[in-house]
């Protein structure tokens, strides 16, 4: 009896040991997480990247997305404040803009400067070379319209240029860089404040309390309102939108600055995704993981303005995901 009991215990211990070894040696059931994934991630958005910052590289990331811009196409970019010099150059974007037969679209600014009214804004676009490559439409030249915000807590609607709803497809062509108020400017800022009319910009900056002043909201409320406005645009477009960000001339300042600081770190590349949250997260991750010591200035700008809160909240309200797979196409 004693012998049988010992034999049974040995068998149990052997089986348990074998199971433990099998679990230790077992291959993972899914790929290792990407730079932005967590172990609980089920699915991740795809972000494409090329280090080739050229018309050819820009076309390559567009084609990698597999989503053709068709119909009447709006190409949303920053025309750049007069005096600035870091904005995307027409020579870089011309081939893509003309490939999609796009119209460059903008809205007037909500601050005094060289783009606060339509005539001045068109003059700046011409001086910066954009009217030479495509038609330029200042979308709030004739008024504004509202887009509903679903799931927000600061605003129930976004206020955009009235011309915007006349477009069938939007190519969001952003210059990724720092920003004095938002910490960084990328895809989310480009479709929120960028597509907002002048009144809409004040609506966002004031966290939905005014269209005549910027108000004095908390930083978190401002950033969350920006994400809500971006979601209104994304929801309006459905699948008729894509996002490309050029991470070059990485100044701590935005292209809305007439005297931006010179970049203090090297260029990264061109990134593209169908998910604006994943795209912005990938850009910020690549800044942080760069071996360029000059990155400390841009990181300080992002973190001192709580810039990553925009992505946390955008993910929370369903604009996109911070989990992504980075695919190099070089």
VMD Tcl script that draws the C-alpha trace (Angstrom):
set ca {
  {0.00 0.00 0.00}
  {2.80 2.31 0.98}
  {4.68 1.38 -2.19}
  {1.62 2.12 -4.34}
  {1.13 5.50 -2.68}
  {4.77 6.51 -3.29}
  {4.54 5.36 -6.87}
  {1.41 7.48 -7.41}
  {3.02 10.59 -5.86}
  {6.10 10.20 -8.05}
  {3.89 10.03 -11.13}
  {2.05 13.21 -10.14}
  {5.31 15.09 -9.48}
  {6.75 13.93 -12.80}
  {3.67 15.04 -14.70}
  {3.67 18.44 -12.97}
  {7.36 18.94 -13.72}
  {6.88 18.01 -17.37}
  {3.95 20.43 -17.70}
  {6.03 23.26 -16.21}
  {8.89 22.56 -18.63}
  {6.47 22.48 -21.54}
  {5.01 25.86 -20.53}
  {8.49 27.34 -20.12}
  {9.59 26.15 -23.57}
  {6.29 26.90 -25.30}
  {6.47 29.47 -28.09}
  {4.35 32.62 -27.70}
  {0.87 32.24 -29.16}
  {1.08 35.71 -30.75}
  {3.85 37.99 -32.05}
  {5.88 39.99 -29.57}
  {4.29 43.38 -28.84}
  {5.44 46.30 -31.00}
  {6.95 49.40 -29.44}
  {3.49 50.60 -28.40}
  {1.69 47.36 -27.61}
  {0.78 45.94 -24.23}
  {0.34 42.23 -23.40}
  {-3.45 42.66 -23.35}
  {-3.56 44.04 -26.89}
  {-5.76 42.03 -29.25}
  {-5.32 44.06 -32.42}
  {-3.02 46.86 -33.49}
  {-3.22 49.52 -36.18}
  {-0.61 49.55 -38.91}
  {1.74 52.50 -39.29}
  {4.00 52.57 -42.35}
  {7.31 54.43 -42.33}
  {10.04 55.35 -44.77}
  {13.21 57.26 -44.03}
  {13.10 58.62 -47.59}
  {11.80 62.17 -47.16}
  {11.23 62.87 -50.83}
  {8.33 62.98 -53.30}
  {9.03 59.31 -54.02}
  {8.94 58.40 -50.32}
  {5.71 60.32 -49.82}
  {4.10 58.49 -52.71}
  {5.35 55.16 -51.35}
  {3.67 55.52 -47.94}
  {0.46 56.69 -49.61}
  {0.39 53.60 -51.80}
  {1.25 51.34 -48.85}
  {-2.01 52.34 -47.16}
  {-4.05 50.68 -49.89}
  {-6.80 53.30 -49.72}
  {-7.24 55.33 -52.90}
  {-8.26 58.97 -52.55}
  {-11.16 59.42 -54.97}
  {-13.79 61.98 -55.85}
  {-13.29 65.58 -54.81}
  {-10.20 65.33 -52.61}
  {-9.23 67.76 -49.85}
  {-5.54 67.77 -48.92}
  {-5.34 69.27 -45.44}
  {-1.99 70.79 -44.60}
  {-0.63 73.93 -42.98}
  {0.23 76.71 -45.39}
  {2.58 78.13 -42.74}
  {2.56 81.50 -41.04}
  {4.45 84.21 -42.96}
  {7.95 84.42 -41.51}
  {8.05 80.71 -40.74}
  {10.10 78.25 -42.77}
  {9.56 74.73 -41.38}
  {6.24 73.98 -43.14}
  {6.05 71.19 -45.72}
  {7.56 72.39 -48.94}
  {5.48 72.38 -52.16}
  {8.30 70.58 -53.96}
  {7.95 67.68 -51.52}
  {4.17 67.28 -51.73}
  {3.42 68.30 -55.33}
  {3.47 64.81 -56.86}
  {1.09 63.37 -54.27}
  {-1.30 66.33 -54.37}
  {-1.49 66.15 -58.15}
  {-1.73 62.34 -58.16}
  {-4.98 62.54 -56.16}
  {-6.10 65.65 -58.07}
  {-6.39 67.31 -54.68}
  {-7.33 70.77 -53.51}
  {-5.18 72.17 -50.70}
  {-7.56 73.17 -47.92}
  {-7.13 75.43 -44.90}
  {-9.17 77.65 -42.58}
  {-8.36 81.10 -41.29}
  {-6.52 81.48 -38.01}
  {-7.98 82.73 -34.73}
  {-5.08 84.99 -33.84}
  {-3.67 88.15 -35.35}
  {-1.21 87.32 -38.07}
  {-0.73 86.80 -41.77}
  {-3.53 84.24 -42.23}
  {-6.39 85.61 -40.14}
  {-8.51 86.61 -43.15}
  {-9.04 84.98 -46.51}
  {-7.20 87.52 -48.66}
  {-4.12 87.46 -46.44}
  {-4.26 83.69 -46.15}
  {-4.36 83.19 -49.90}
  {-1.47 85.62 -50.26}
  {0.58 83.60 -47.75}
  {-0.26 80.38 -49.61}
  {0.92 81.97 -52.84}
  {4.13 83.31 -51.29}
  {4.90 79.88 -49.88}
  {4.43 78.24 -53.27}
  {1.23 76.27 -52.70}
  {-0.95 77.98 -55.32}
  {1.62 77.00 -57.94}
  {0.96 73.27 -57.41}
  {-2.80 73.13 -56.75}
  {-5.95 75.08 -56.08}
  {-6.10 76.43 -52.52}
  {-9.44 76.64 -50.73}
  {-9.83 78.66 -47.53}
  {-12.82 76.68 -46.35}
  {-14.36 79.26 -43.99}
  {-14.17 82.09 -46.52}
  {-17.96 81.91 -46.89}
  {-18.93 80.75 -43.44}
  {-18.95 77.65 -41.30}
  {-20.96 74.57 -40.46}
  {-21.25 72.11 -37.59}
  {-20.27 68.46 -37.35}
  {-21.72 66.43 -34.47}
  {-19.43 65.08 -31.74}
  {-20.35 61.61 -30.48}
  {-19.20 60.53 -27.03}
  {-17.57 63.78 -25.99}
  {-17.89 65.56 -22.66}
  {-16.81 69.08 -23.59}
  {-18.51 69.82 -26.93}
  {-21.54 68.45 -28.74}
  {-20.40 69.74 -32.13}
  {-17.31 70.87 -34.02}
  {-17.35 74.07 -36.09}
  {-15.61 73.71 -39.47}
  {-15.29 75.72 -42.66}
  {-18.50 75.55 -44.69}
  {-16.70 74.28 -47.79}
  {-15.44 71.15 -46.01}
  {-18.61 69.12 -46.40}
  {-18.36 69.54 -50.17}
  {-15.35 67.20 -50.33}
  {-15.60 63.45 -50.82}
  {-12.23 62.40 -49.39}
  {-9.60 63.92 -47.08}
  {-5.86 63.38 -47.23}
  {-4.49 64.60 -43.92}
  {-0.94 65.69 -44.73}
  {0.66 66.82 -41.49}
  {4.04 68.19 -40.52}
  {4.86 66.53 -37.20}
  {6.64 68.93 -34.82}
  {6.24 70.60 -31.44}
  {3.52 73.04 -30.48}
  {3.53 75.79 -27.88}
  {0.05 74.93 -26.56}
  {-0.66 71.30 -27.46}
  {2.88 69.98 -26.93}
  {3.04 68.57 -30.44}
  {1.19 68.94 -33.69}
  {0.37 65.94 -35.82}
  {-2.65 64.26 -37.39}
  {-5.10 64.94 -34.56}
  {-4.31 68.62 -34.34}
  {-4.44 68.95 -38.13}
  {-8.00 67.64 -38.39}
  {-9.29 69.37 -35.27}
  {-7.92 72.90 -35.03}
  {-6.77 72.77 -38.65}
  {-10.18 72.08 -40.18}
  {-12.01 74.25 -37.67}
  {-13.12 77.70 -38.80}
  {-11.69 80.71 -36.98}
  {-14.68 80.56 -34.64}
  {-14.24 76.81 -34.37}
  {-10.63 77.25 -33.32}
  {-11.74 79.48 -30.45}
  {-14.45 76.93 -29.63}
  {-11.77 74.24 -29.24}
  {-9.23 76.39 -27.40}
  {-11.90 77.48 -24.92}
  {-13.05 73.87 -24.40}
  {-16.47 74.67 -25.81}
  {-17.25 77.84 -23.85}
  {-16.76 80.57 -26.45}
  {-16.43 81.35 -30.16}
  {-15.19 84.88 -29.48}
  {-12.29 84.23 -27.10}
  {-9.87 81.45 -26.20}
  {-11.19 81.33 -22.65}
  {-9.13 79.90 -19.81}
  {-9.79 76.15 -19.61}
  {-7.52 73.65 -17.91}
  {-4.85 72.14 -20.14}
  {-6.55 68.75 -19.94}
  {-9.89 70.20 -21.02}
  {-8.30 71.95 -24.02}
  {-6.50 68.80 -25.16}
  {-9.62 66.67 -24.71}
  {-11.71 69.13 -26.71}
  {-9.15 68.98 -29.49}
  {-9.52 65.19 -29.58}
  {-13.32 65.48 -29.61}
  {-13.21 67.86 -32.57}
  {-10.89 65.46 -34.39}
  {-13.34 62.61 -33.81}
  {-16.13 64.69 -35.33}
  {-14.11 65.01 -38.54}
  {-13.09 61.34 -38.56}
  {-16.68 60.22 -37.99}
  {-17.88 62.52 -40.77}
  {-15.39 61.01 -43.21}
  {-15.75 57.34 -42.31}
  {-13.39 55.40 -44.57}
  {-12.87 58.38 -46.85}
  {-9.82 59.69 -45.02}
  {-6.16 58.78 -44.57}
  {-3.29 60.25 -42.58}
  {0.32 60.99 -43.54}
  {2.81 62.76 -41.27}
  {6.22 64.06 -42.28}
  {8.58 64.08 -39.30}
  {11.19 66.54 -40.50}
  {12.30 70.03 -39.42}
  {11.47 68.91 -35.88}
  {11.21 72.28 -34.20}
  {9.60 72.64 -30.78}
  {7.35 75.24 -32.43}
  {4.41 74.93 -34.78}
  {4.19 76.15 -38.38}
  {1.65 78.69 -37.06}
  {4.60 80.48 -35.42}
  {6.01 83.35 -37.48}
  {9.42 82.93 -35.82}
  {9.81 79.26 -34.92}
  {12.85 77.84 -33.16}
  {15.27 76.00 -35.40}
  {15.10 72.18 -35.18}
  {17.54 70.70 -32.65}
  {17.27 67.07 -33.73}
  {17.53 65.28 -37.05}
  {14.71 64.23 -39.34}
  {12.96 60.89 -38.79}
  {10.97 60.07 -41.92}
  {7.47 59.92 -43.38}
  {4.79 57.90 -41.61}
  {1.26 56.95 -42.68}
  {-1.74 55.18 -41.20}
  {-5.50 54.88 -41.37}
  {-5.52 55.55 -37.60}
  {-4.62 59.09 -36.46}
  {-4.01 58.08 -32.85}
  {-1.61 55.31 -33.82}
  {0.16 57.67 -36.22}
  {0.67 60.39 -33.62}
  {1.80 57.81 -31.06}
  {4.33 56.33 -33.48}
  {5.76 59.79 -34.20}
  {6.17 60.58 -30.50}
  {7.66 57.13 -29.82}
  {10.25 57.60 -32.55}
  {11.25 60.96 -31.10}
  {11.70 59.38 -27.68}
  {13.65 56.38 -28.99}
  {15.93 58.48 -31.22}
  {19.65 58.41 -30.50}
  {19.81 62.13 -31.30}
  {20.54 64.00 -28.06}
  {18.70 67.03 -29.43}
  {15.45 65.16 -28.88}
  {15.38 66.37 -25.27}
  {14.02 69.73 -26.38}
  {11.07 68.32 -28.29}
  {10.34 65.77 -25.55}
  {10.34 68.56 -22.97}
  {7.88 70.54 -25.09}
  {5.56 67.55 -25.45}
  {5.64 66.56 -21.79}
  {5.51 70.06 -20.31}
  {2.20 70.60 -22.15}
  {0.87 67.13 -21.24}
  {0.73 66.37 -24.94}
  {0.32 62.62 -24.50}
  {-2.99 63.19 -22.71}
  {-4.48 64.00 -26.11}
  {-3.76 60.45 -27.26}
  {-4.98 58.85 -24.03}
  {-8.31 60.66 -24.30}
  {-8.60 60.19 -28.07}
  {-8.23 56.45 -27.55}
  {-10.80 56.55 -24.74}
  {-13.47 58.15 -26.94}
  {-12.81 55.78 -29.84}
  {-10.87 57.94 -32.28}
  {-8.18 55.28 -32.64}
  {-5.67 53.10 -30.84}
  {-2.23 53.73 -29.35}
  {-1.32 50.11 -30.12}
  {0.32 49.77 -33.49}
  {2.64 47.73 -35.67}
  {5.39 49.79 -37.31}
  {6.09 48.55 -40.84}
  {9.17 49.85 -42.63}
  {8.85 50.02 -46.39}
  {12.43 51.10 -47.21}
}
mol new
graphics top color blue
foreach p $ca { graphics top sphere $p radius 0.5 }
foreach p [lrange $ca 0 end-1] q [lrange $ca 1 end] { graphics top cylinder $p $q radius 0.2 }
display resetview
